[in-house]
Structures are given as structure tokens and as C-alpha cells.
């Protein structure tokens, strides 16, 4: 590793700023060219804002179930309160402030580590040069390594164009100041399910339009069934096997027309139709970088592209659209380029979470892989309803599921559905990453009573003499 190695990074999201920190730590001269704000969409328009909104929704969910725990609300005259309302304008104001604060924190950290930050749009001029364009003109940066971390943007359709007021992408919802009378969410993947669940918890009437036979078609089927049952029980209308044809607006009314001719009317519509990579106009193909399906950058497990000295990380690669994966791709790229110890990316060790109510957390091999014969595994599923802490907290929905290899008894995957599943999955994630057996997981102490006790109990049920 040379202390004089020059690294130029296009994009300031997790894949960009985390790689910049690693490169700076290893003594490289680092420049980040960023046009949209440090932190990228993950911090400014996606993960941080949506999970901040969901934090308010979680509180509303807990309040809605408080009567079971003996908590009642009364107004100032002592009469029972009939409703709890959300101030969406204040919620969104807080959302945007937290996102801006987080972006500023990232900028301070990069500056402290000696990273040069260039505001502007960057493009490759060959595999070892970047041209950044801003109001001051063009600036040329030669590089020993370039990392592309330009992210992705919400997918739209010609028949469903957002107007930023009532027809919205998930990046535009934080400008809403009035509480929607009825919200239509088009798309039942992770993004659609999260927003539908959050707005439902905020007391808004929600219709979820799903082209598939169930919500979350890419997630564990048992988990998706639990979620859909909970959402419909709480009042959501789920239109399964319903494909959107168009979205139009007339005054304060938005109409979603389905391909079978049905029409769904509401006051607002959120489009959750997937993402498209920000890879056009960046000079990639002209510099020898191959693009795969739908314009995503093709990379190997150490984040290399087809062009010498050019790496890529994050949503622009389409590998797995998670901020944690983007950050790890970026770190791996810099470890590899600068000669540090590096372990190639292993997607079977990635923990992920769907921030619905209840949450759905997964790691490792899936039930679908087991059912389709990709891996032979024993499976145990333990409902949370029998957990003593769950009973105390009034939790009725959810489960813990573990997958183990029959011979070695090593844990190779898991699913948790329930409150704070994103926190509970860490124990299973460690077990998968370190190839622990079910017995080893079962024999580790857990607090009594605790939700995590169900993880140990599920592991105990996998014991064989």
C-alpha cells in the first residue's frame, strides 16, 4: 500500500463515505465528488427519513394497544379520549431535520479525516480520471483507483408520473403537510409495505395495491402471511393480484386504474415501483465498465468492475439494495485496492429487516431455498405468543424460525417476526457468521423474561442426542 495512492469516489452515500473513511485510514489521498448531499439517498431521502417516520408510527402502534395493558387516555375533563391524532407536518419537519443533521455529521467526519469533498457531478474520463462539474467549471482528478457509488432513483412509469404533491415517490412523501384522507400505495415490496404499514399506524386509511398474490413476495412466506393478516386486521385494504395501469389526478383526488378496469380513488398515492441505477451520463461504458441487466454495474465479490482500477458499491450495482451492503462493498473495495486484509462479500451472512409492524428480520439461507432444494436444512418455527415477555407486552403476532444443517447442526439461517426484530436478529446473525451450532446458541444465557429467550428456545428444540 502506497501512502500516495489517489482515490476518487463518485457519490457520498454509504458506499461512498464508508469507503472514503477506510481509504483515508489506510493513508490514501481521498476525494469524494458528491452532487446530492453527503449520506446520499440512504440518509437524505430513504433509510434515515423513512425509519424516523416509522419510529413515530411504532409509538402510535404501541399506544393503540395500550388498553390491553391497562392504560387508558382521558381528555382534560376526565372523559375518555376517543382518538389520537398525528401532526404530520411536525413529523415530517423532524424527519428532514434529523436527515440534515446526519448528513452534516458525515461531512464533519470526512473533513476531520482529511477527505477532500467536491460539490458537483462527476464522470469518468477513462479508468483513471474523473471530471467533476459544478458552478465553478470543470475540475480534473487523476486517480489510482475510482469507486462508483452513484446509487439509484425511484422507478416511475409514463402512465404514473409523480407530481410531488399528491402522486409521490417515496423520496417526496416528507413534503406532505396535511394528513391524507386516503392513501394508496402501489407496490407491495419492502418499500411499499413499510410505508403502507407506517401510514396505517398513523391513523390514515390505506389501500395497498399488489401485483403479486401476497405482500412482500421476496421475503419469507410465513412472515408475509403474518404481516398481511395483521395489516388487514388493523383496517388496511390489500388488493392482491392487482396490477396498476395508470395513476391520474383531478384536483384533490387521485385515481389508480388497474389493468382489469377497476379504479381506486384516494387523496394521495405513493409509488413504490422499484429502483433504477444512476449510471447514465457517468462515462462508465466509455471507460470500459460493463453494465448488466437494467443498467446496474457488474461487480465481483471484492467490488471490482470490468475496468482496471475501477470499483463500484451500493445500489448502482444492484447486488442487494441495503445501506449495510453498500457500506461493506465500499470498505471491501478500498481494503482490496490498498492491500489490506479482505474477505469477499458473502450475501449469506447479510442480515436485513423490513420495518413494518411487526418487523421482519432475516439472515442466511431462506425457507424458499430449502423448499426448492438449494440447501438441505432442518427448520423449527416457534410462535412468539408463548413467550412470557411477549405476553406481558401484549404481543400476539410473530415467530422465531431457525435453519440448521442436519449433520453438523450448524445454524445457516433465521427469520424473526415481531417487535424490534431488527435488534433480535443480531444473535442469529452472529451464529450464522461464526458457524455456531444450535446447541451452542441454545446454551448461551438469555435474560428471563425476554423476547430473545425464544431464540434460545427454538435452538433447544433442534437438539439431537
Secondary structure, 3 states (H helix, E strand, C coil): CCCCCEEEEECCCHHHHHHHHHHHHCCCEEEEEECCCCCHHHHHCCHHHHHHHHHHHHHHHHHHCHHHHCCCCECCCCCECCCCCCCHHHHHHHHHHHHHHHHHHHHHHHHHCCCEEEECEEEECCCCEEEEEECCEEEEEECCEEEECCCEEECCECCECCCCCCEEECCCHHHCCCCCCEEEEECCCHHHHHHHHHHHHCCCEEEEECCCCCCCCCCCHHHHHHHHHHHHHCCCEEECCCCEEEEEEECCEEEEEECCCCEEEECEEEECCCEEECCCCCCCHHHCCCECHHHCECCCCCCECCCCCEEECCHHHCCCCCHHHHHHHHHHHHHHHCCCCCCCCCHHHCEEEECCCCEEEEEECCHHHHHCCCCCCEEEEEEHHHCHHHHHHCCCCCEEEEEECCCCCEEEEEEEEECCHHHHHHHHHHHHHCCCEHHHHHHCCCCCCCCCHHHHHHHHCCCCC
